[in-house]
């Protein structure tokens, strides 16, 4: 099998292209790729525990903690005590996250759609099933 047909090589190359497309768009907001997807995950579901965010974004807990620390310092997110268990902190958008919610969601949707549009509806459903199968 030629090197270029290796699944790891192909997936990596495609992932780098998609990542670059996002990175080119999010640069003006001062967000890294990881921070951007974390903020989108929070926008989709505010009030999660850090452990729940780690699971949702397929990151480990220390990585999430580091991202949240940096993002909290500049107002992207806020940690608030869980009203049912004050030992737990839940994650919400901070002032900057709320201010830029709509432009960031638009950027996310438009950039994602640029890649999805390369497939027919049937192809996209197949692609999703293939990716899920690889993740198992």
Kinemage of the C-alpha trace (Angstrom):
@kinemage 1
@onewidth
@group {chain A} dominant
@subgroup {mainchain}
@vectorlist {calphas} color= white
{ca unk a 1} P 0.000 0.000 0.000
{ca unk a 2} L 1.412 3.436 -0.889
{ca unk a 3} L 2.138 5.808 1.983
{ca unk a 4} L -0.511 8.255 0.770
{ca unk a 5} L -3.219 5.589 1.139
{ca unk a 6} L -2.484 5.132 4.841
{ca unk a 7} L -5.625 5.998 6.825
{ca unk a 8} L -3.645 7.853 9.477
{ca unk a 9} L -1.926 9.991 6.850
{ca unk a 10} L -5.192 10.746 5.010
{ca unk a 11} L -7.157 11.604 8.145
{ca unk a 12} L -4.304 13.719 9.483
{ca unk a 13} L -3.976 15.635 6.236
{ca unk a 14} L -7.727 16.291 6.091
{ca unk a 15} L -7.812 17.298 9.766
{ca unk a 16} L -4.953 19.765 9.264
{ca unk a 17} L -6.792 21.374 6.348
{ca unk a 18} L -10.012 21.750 8.345
{ca unk a 19} L -8.075 23.011 11.393
{ca unk a 20} L -6.276 25.607 9.275
{ca unk a 21} L -9.590 26.869 7.881
{ca unk a 22} L -10.855 27.464 11.407
{ca unk a 23} L -7.547 28.874 12.635
{ca unk a 24} L -7.537 31.424 9.806
{ca unk a 25} L -11.015 32.587 10.869
{ca unk a 26} L -10.628 32.594 14.672
{ca unk a 27} L -7.301 34.414 14.771
{ca unk a 28} L -8.958 37.800 14.983
{ca unk a 29} L -10.673 36.750 18.231
{ca unk a 30} L -7.429 35.714 19.914
{ca unk a 31} L -8.636 32.137 20.401
{ca unk a 32} L -6.687 28.984 19.824
{ca unk a 33} L -8.279 26.063 18.002
{ca unk a 34} L -8.875 24.244 21.301
{ca unk a 35} L -10.335 27.317 22.981
{ca unk a 36} L -12.651 27.960 20.044
{ca unk a 37} L -14.179 24.496 20.112
{ca unk a 38} L -14.463 24.606 23.893
{ca unk a 39} L -16.337 27.923 23.752
{ca unk a 40} L -18.677 26.543 21.066
{ca unk a 41} L -19.332 23.489 23.261
{ca unk a 42} L -20.141 25.797 26.187
{ca unk a 43} L -22.428 27.918 24.002
{ca unk a 44} L -24.290 24.769 23.044
{ca unk a 45} L -24.676 23.612 26.638
{ca unk a 46} L -23.912 26.116 29.405
{ca unk a 47} L -23.611 25.008 32.996
{ca unk a 48} L -21.679 21.781 32.493
{ca unk a 49} L -19.055 20.567 34.927
{ca unk a 50} L -15.458 20.600 33.656
{ca unk a 51} L -15.529 16.788 33.605
{ca unk a 52} L -18.636 16.894 31.390
{ca unk a 53} L -16.937 19.388 29.065
{ca unk a 54} L -13.896 17.118 28.887
{ca unk a 55} L -16.091 14.222 27.824
{ca unk a 56} L -18.104 16.331 25.374
{ca unk a 57} L -14.985 17.675 23.650
{ca unk a 58} L -12.929 14.457 23.871
{ca unk a 59} L -10.215 16.184 25.922
{ca unk a 60} L -8.622 15.122 29.175
{ca unk a 61} L -9.434 16.947 32.419
{ca unk a 62} L -6.037 18.689 32.831
{ca unk a 63} L -6.293 20.078 29.286
{ca unk a 64} L -9.804 21.418 29.957
{ca unk a 65} L -8.685 22.946 33.254
{ca unk a 66} L -5.805 24.747 31.532
{ca unk a 67} L -8.043 26.019 28.743
{ca unk a 68} L -10.662 27.221 31.232
{ca unk a 69} L -8.020 28.960 33.376
{ca unk a 70} L -6.726 30.957 30.419
{ca unk a 71} L -10.185 31.712 29.064
{ca unk a 72} L -11.542 32.810 32.426
{ca unk a 73} L -8.710 35.346 32.850
{ca unk a 74} L -9.838 37.243 29.738
{ca unk a 75} L -13.584 36.922 30.260
{ca unk a 76} L -14.526 34.179 27.799
{ca unk a 77} L -15.957 31.934 30.521
{ca unk a 78} L -16.952 32.007 34.173
{ca unk a 79} L -16.918 29.299 36.805
{ca unk a 80} L -19.931 29.436 39.117
{ca unk a 81} L -20.713 27.328 42.151
{ca unk a 82} L -23.287 24.617 41.531
{ca unk a 83} L -26.401 25.640 43.505
{ca unk a 84} L -26.945 21.975 44.491
{ca unk a 85} L -23.318 21.254 45.405
{ca unk a 86} L -21.137 24.264 46.192
{ca unk a 87} L -18.016 22.081 45.967
{ca unk a 88} L -18.633 21.781 42.217
{ca unk a 89} L -18.097 24.544 39.686
{ca unk a 90} L -20.164 24.822 36.538
{ca unk a 91} L -18.977 26.594 33.403
{ca unk a 92} L -20.844 29.483 31.780
{ca unk a 93} L -20.039 32.096 29.182
{ca unk a 94} L -18.331 35.160 30.579
{ca unk a 95} L -18.828 38.740 29.373
{ca unk a 96} L -16.590 38.305 26.315
{ca unk a 97} L -18.199 34.974 25.426
{ca unk a 98} L -21.672 36.472 25.624
{ca unk a 99} L -20.618 39.529 23.632
{ca unk a 100} L -19.186 37.450 20.775
{ca unk a 101} L -21.632 34.540 20.888
{ca unk a 102} L -23.391 35.279 17.598
{ca unk a 103} L -20.315 36.038 15.464
{ca unk a 104} L -18.530 32.931 16.777
{ca unk a 105} L -21.517 30.669 16.172
{ca unk a 106} L -21.849 32.105 12.662
{ca unk a 107} L -18.138 31.490 12.011
{ca unk a 108} L -18.481 27.919 13.325
{ca unk a 109} L -21.521 27.150 11.193
{ca unk a 110} L -20.207 28.761 7.997
{ca unk a 111} L -16.755 27.168 8.215
{ca unk a 112} L -18.240 23.761 9.003
{ca unk a 113} L -20.701 24.113 6.128
{ca unk a 114} L -17.887 24.860 3.649
{ca unk a 115} L -16.610 21.339 4.228
{ca unk a 116} L -19.980 19.611 4.478
{ca unk a 117} L -20.985 21.168 1.138
{ca unk a 118} L -18.304 19.069 -0.542
{ca unk a 119} L -20.530 16.033 0.004
{ca unk a 120} L -24.008 15.094 -1.113
{ca unk a 121} L -26.447 14.528 1.749
{ca unk a 122} L -26.055 10.763 1.363
{ca unk a 123} L -22.246 11.022 1.257
{ca unk a 124} L -22.233 13.153 4.400
{ca unk a 125} L -24.350 10.626 6.307
{ca unk a 126} L -21.949 7.896 5.169
{ca unk a 127} L -18.932 9.979 6.157
{ca unk a 128} L -20.384 10.498 9.628
{ca unk a 129} L -21.008 6.775 10.013
{ca unk a 130} L -17.447 6.010 8.873
{ca unk a 131} L -15.975 8.482 11.366
{ca unk a 132} L -18.088 7.081 14.199
{ca unk a 133} L -16.921 3.590 13.288
{ca unk a 134} L -13.283 4.726 13.419
{ca unk a 135} L -13.834 6.285 16.852
{ca unk a 136} L -15.102 2.992 18.320
